[in-house]
């Protein structure tokens, strides 16, 4: 993961905001621990949640074979009815994305 200056600044701002809520004794303990152990990285709860979600998406299969087979059978047998509201939503979203 590449960290740009802007994201590093944002991370420092988050850290400072969280650290400002801690007591002076807590901050001294954290500073002493960091000094003893070297560099330290602290991720926000949102950052950890995003990492977990990204990992779940990356590990999910690209194609749900059982769903594809069921749809293929419905089309073959003439039973498939496209959800027109979802198709329309996707068409509008696609058109908007082309212009943005």
C-alpha angles and dihedrals in degrees: 000000000000117000115205125199091258094052091046090052091049090050092051090049091052091047092049091048091052093042092051089064091057122090122255090253091052091050091050091051091049091048091049091049092048091049091050097044102033125228120013133194121202120190122205119239090251091052092051091048091051090049091052091048092048091050091049091051093046091051095046116100115258094223126038097214096192092052092047091050092049091051091046090054092048091052092046092051094044094243098114116109115185114230097243095196091056092045090051092048091052092048092051093045090049092050091049092049091054091058098042 
